[in-house]
Amino acid sequence: MRIVVKVGTSTLAHSTGRLNIRRVESLCKILSDIKNSGIEVILVSSGAIGVGAGKLGLTERPADIPGKQAAAAVGQCELMYVYDRQFAHYNHATAQLLITGYDIENEHHRVNIENTLQRLLDYRVLPIINENDTVATEEIQIGDNDTLSAIVATLAKADLLILLSDIEGLYDANPKTHPDANLIPYVPEITDDIVALAGGAGSAFGTGGMETKLRAGKIVNGAGIPMIIMDGRQPELLYDAVEGKQVGTRFGK
């Protein structure tokens, strides 16, 4: 089995932008254990700009492109340092892949990504992927890591995409404003009515939201890959997800 796990800024970091160390440690431990069971794991990690902004002492993401790219350059170093150290505790090597929209659109680059991913997995390495925010511009950016994770899942021919979010899954109303909202456990097809349930962007340090997650679901479901949105604040639920138990919202057959 091969899974792609996407973790968002809201899961990785506190509201200050600084890393949530306890949660990151728990996530790395659980992914290492899942990997030890024989499941191949690819991690798509957001957080470079948010963590960089936090480390620079900024109160929110920079609004201008040079500011975002500078924060990403600082934050990506911090992220990979933490990931490499944490996974090394459990004897797992990591590799960093930074991708732009141009890499996906260019056939030669895309094939190189596919081949590199396969060889890393053959070597039992845990690939950690992010958009290359330090060079991506509006013309070549993918834009959000929900979409990137869906693209990676299709390129890697994964069996499952799991999006770790700051909510438990898709609700029939916004649970942050409607306490009586109900979780939808299963969505066989992402229709216009389902898309209408999506809200806006996520946290002050992130770029995603339910809309981008549903767009990711359309991409992977179109390739025959199911997707789960689940609560990233409870990474232990990843065990249930890979075992096929009910967790969060599952999209696709």
ZAVEX-134903 format. One record per residue (C-alpha): residue in three letters; residue number from 1; y, x negated, z. Coordinates in steps of 0.5 Angstrom, whole numbers. Layout:
# ZAVEX-134903
BADO    aa     i       Y       X       Z
BADO   ALA   NUM       Y       X       Z
...
# end
This chain:
# ZAVEX-134903
BADO    aa     i       Y       X       Z
BADO   MET     1       0       0       0
BADO   ARG     2       7      -2      -2
BADO   ILE     3      13       1       2
BADO   VAL     4      21       0       1
BADO   VAL     5      25       1       7
BADO   LYS     6      32       1       7
BADO   VAL     7      36       1      13
BADO   GLY     8      44       3      13
BADO   THR     9      50       0      17
BADO   SER    10      50       6      22
BADO   THR    11      43       4      24
BADO   LEU    12      44      -4      24
BADO   ALA    13      51      -4      28
BADO   HIS    14      54      -1      33
BADO   SER    15      61       3      32
BADO   THR    16      65      -4      33
BADO   GLY    17      61      -7      27
BADO   ARG    18      57     -12      31
BADO   LEU    19      50     -12      31
BADO   ASN    20      46      -7      35
BADO   ILE    21      41     -13      37
BADO   ARG    22      36      -9      41
BADO   ARG    23      35      -4      35
BADO   VAL    24      35     -10      30
BADO   GLU    25      29     -13      34
BADO   SER    26      25      -7      35
BADO   LEU    27      26      -6      27
BADO   CYS    28      23     -13      26
BADO   LYS    29      18     -12      31
BADO   ILE    30      15      -6      28
BADO   LEU    31      16      -8      21
BADO   SER    32      12     -14      22
BADO   ASP    33       6     -10      25
BADO   ILE    34       6      -6      19
BADO   LYS    35       6     -12      15
BADO   ASN    36       0     -15      19
BADO   SER    37      -4      -9      18
BADO   GLY    38      -4     -10      10
BADO   ILE    39       2      -6       8
BADO   GLU    40       7     -10       3
BADO   VAL    41      14      -9       6
BADO   ILE    42      20     -10       2
BADO   LEU    43      27      -9       6
BADO   VAL    44      33      -7       3
BADO   SER    45      39      -8       8
BADO   SER    46      46      -6       8
BADO   GLY    47      51      -8      13
BADO   ALA    48      54     -15      10
BADO   ILE    49      61     -12      10
BADO   GLY    50      60      -8      16
BADO   VAL    51      57     -14      20
BADO   GLY    52      62     -19      17
BADO   ALA    53      68     -14      19
BADO   GLY    54      66     -14      26
BADO   LYS    55      65     -21      26
BADO   LEU    56      72     -22      24
BADO   GLY    57      75     -17      29
BADO   LEU    58      77     -12      24
BADO   THR    59      77      -5      26
BADO   GLU    60      74      -2      20
BADO   ARG    61      72      -4      13
BADO   PRO    62      77      -8       9
BADO   ALA    63      80      -3       3
BADO   ASP    64      81      -8      -2
BADO   ILE    65      76     -12      -6
BADO   PRO    66      78     -19      -4
BADO   GLY    67      77     -17       3
BADO   LYS    68      71     -13       2
BADO   GLN    69      68     -19      -1
BADO   ALA    70      70     -24       4
BADO   ALA    71      67     -20      10
BADO   ALA    72      61     -19       6
BADO   ALA    73      60     -27       5
BADO   VAL    74      61     -27      13
BADO   GLY    75      56     -22      14
BADO   GLN    76      51     -24      10
BADO   CYS    77      50     -30      13
BADO   GLU    78      50     -27      20
BADO   LEU    79      45     -22      17
BADO   MET    80      40     -27      14
BADO   TYR    81      40     -31      20
BADO   VAL    82      38     -26      25
BADO   TYR    83      33     -23      20
BADO   ASP    84      30     -30      19
BADO   ARG    85      30     -31      26
BADO   GLN    86      27     -25      28
BADO   PHE    87      21     -24      23
BADO   ALA    88      19     -32      25
BADO   HIS    89      18     -30      32
BADO   TYR    90      12     -26      28
BADO   ASN    91      10     -31      23
BADO   HIS    92      13     -28      17
BADO   ALA    93      17     -32      12
BADO   THR    94      23     -28       9
BADO   ALA    95      27     -29       2
BADO   GLN    96      34     -26       0
BADO   LEU    97      35     -23      -6
BADO   LEU    98      42     -21      -8
BADO   ILE    99      43     -16     -14
BADO   THR   100      49     -13     -18
BADO   GLY   101      49      -7     -23
BADO   TYR   102      49     -12     -28
BADO   ASP   103      42     -15     -26
BADO   ILE   104      39      -8     -27
BADO   GLU   105      42      -7     -33
BADO   ASN   106      40     -13     -37
BADO   GLU   107      33     -13     -39
BADO   HIS   108      32     -21     -38
BADO   HIS   109      35     -21     -31
BADO   ARG   110      31     -14     -29
BADO   VAL   111      24     -17     -31
BADO   ASN   112      26     -24     -27
BADO   ILE   113      27     -19     -21
BADO   GLU   114      21     -16     -22
BADO   ASN   115      17     -22     -23
BADO   THR   116      20     -26     -17
BADO   LEU   117      19     -20     -12
BADO   GLN   118      11     -20     -14
BADO   ARG   119      11     -27     -13
BADO   LEU   120      14     -27      -6
BADO   LEU   121       9     -21      -4
BADO   ASP   122       3     -25      -7
BADO   TYR   123       6     -31      -2
BADO   ARG   124       6     -25       3
BADO   VAL   125      14     -26       4
BADO   LEU   126      18     -21       6
BADO   PRO   127      24     -20       1
BADO   ILE   128      30     -18       4
BADO   ILE   129      35     -15      -1
BADO   ASN   130      42     -13      -1
BADO   GLU   131      47     -12      -7
BADO   ASN   132      51     -18      -8
BADO   ASP   133      58     -16      -5
BADO   THR   134      61     -22      -6
BADO   VAL   135      61     -22     -13
BADO   ALA   136      60     -15     -15
BADO   THR   137      66     -11     -18
BADO   GLU   138      67      -4     -20
BADO   GLU   139      64      -5     -27
BADO   ILE   140      58      -8     -25
BADO   GLN   141      57      -6     -18
BADO   ILE   142      51      -1     -16
BADO   GLY   143      55       2     -11
BADO   ASP   144      51       4      -5
BADO   ASN   145      44       1      -2
BADO   ASP   146      41       8      -2
BADO   THR   147      41       8     -10
BADO   LEU   148      39       0     -10
BADO   SER   149      33       2      -5
BADO   ALA   150      31       7     -10
BADO   ILE   151      32       2     -16
BADO   VAL   152      28      -3     -12
BADO   ALA   153      22       2     -11
BADO   THR   154      21       3     -18
BADO   LEU   155      22      -4     -20
BADO   ALA   156      17      -6     -15
BADO   LYS   157      12       0     -17
BADO   ALA   158      12       2      -9
BADO   ASP   159       8       7      -6
BADO   LEU   160      13      10      -2
BADO   LEU   161      21       9       0
BADO   ILE   162      23      10       7
BADO   LEU   163      31      11       8
BADO   LEU   164      33      10      16
BADO   SER   165      39      14      17
BADO   ASP   166      43      16      23
BADO   ILE   167      40      23      23
BADO   GLU   168      33      25      23
BADO   GLY   169      33      28      16
BADO   LEU   170      36      33      11
BADO   TYR   171      38      39      15
BADO   ASP   172      40      46      12
BADO   ALA   173      47      45      15
BADO   ASN   174      51      39      18
BADO   PRO   175      48      38      25
BADO   LYS   176      54      34      27
BADO   THR   177      58      40      26
BADO   HIS   178      53      46      27
BADO   PRO   179      48      45      33
BADO   ASP   180      44      50      31
BADO   ALA   181      42      47      24
BADO   ASN   182      35      46      22
BADO   LEU   183      31      40      20
BADO   ILE   184      28      41      13
BADO   PRO   185      21      37      13
BADO   TYR   186      19      38       6
BADO   VAL   187      23      38       0
BADO   PRO   188      18      38      -7
BADO   GLU   189      24      38     -11
BADO   ILE   190      31      36     -11
BADO   THR   191      35      42     -14
BADO   ASP   192      42      44     -14
BADO   ASP   193      41      48      -8
BADO   ILE   194      38      42      -4
BADO   VAL   195      44      37      -7
BADO   ALA   196      49      43      -5
BADO   LEU   197      47      41       3
BADO   ALA   198      49      34       2
BADO   GLY   199      56      32       6
BADO   GLY   200      60      26       5
BADO   ALA   201      60      19       6
BADO   GLY   202      57      16      13
BADO   SER   203      60      12      18
BADO   ALA   204      67       8      18
BADO   PHE   205      63       1      17
BADO   GLY   206      58       4      11
BADO   THR   207      58       7       4
BADO   GLY   208      52      12       4
BADO   GLY   209      51      19       6
BADO   MET   210      46      25       5
BADO   GLU   211      49      25      -3
BADO   THR   212      47      18      -4
BADO   LYS   213      40      19      -1
BADO   LEU   214      39      25      -5
BADO   ARG   215      41      21     -11
BADO   ALA   216      36      16      -9
BADO   GLY   217      31      21      -8
BADO   LYS   218      31      24     -15
BADO   ILE   219      31      17     -18
BADO   VAL   220      24      15     -14
BADO   ASN   221      21      22     -15
BADO   GLY   222      22      21     -22
BADO   ALA   223      18      15     -22
BADO   GLY   224      13      19     -18
BADO   ILE   225      14      15     -12
BADO   PRO   226      15      20      -5
BADO   MET   227      21      18      -1
BADO   ILE   228      22      20       7
BADO   ILE   229      29      20      10
BADO   MET   230      28      19      18
BADO   ASP   231      32      17      24
BADO   GLY   232      33      10      24
BADO   ARG   233      35      10      31
BADO   GLN   234      27      11      33
BADO   PRO   235      24       5      28
BADO   GLU   236      17       7      32
BADO   LEU   237      17      13      28
BADO   LEU   238      16       8      22
BADO   TYR   239       8       8      24
BADO   ASP   240       8      15      23
BADO   ALA   241      11      15      16
BADO   VAL   242       6      10      13
BADO   GLU   243       0      14      16
BADO   GLY   244       2      20      13
BADO   LYS   245       4      24      19
BADO   GLN   246      10      29      19
BADO   VAL   247      17      25      20
BADO   GLY   248      24      26      18
BADO   THR   249      24      30      11
BADO   ARG   250      19      28       6
BADO   PHE   251      22      29      -2
BADO   GLY   252      17      29      -8
BADO   LYS   253       9      30      -8
# end
